């Protein structure tokens, strides 16, 4: 079990490094969107295997809604970074 959590931490650090604005940035809008995108992809894969897992489906919907709100905020306050983030998450 500890190996799984260590792998998750490494994945999260990789995402933070990809989206961060400054060296100590861990919670900016861009980073939050990147982390949510990864979690959404993982939940989508889980729900493909476990169709009747309605609790996870609800969690997925909450994450999608939260990411949408953050993207809307970024679009209004920083259009340049909004386009950059969209290009990164579409990969």
Secondary structure by P-SEA (a helix, b strand, c coil): caaaaaaaaaaaaaaaaaccccccccccaaaaaaaaaaaaaaaaaaaaacccaaaaaaaaaaaaaaaaaaaaaaaaccaaaaaaaaaaaac
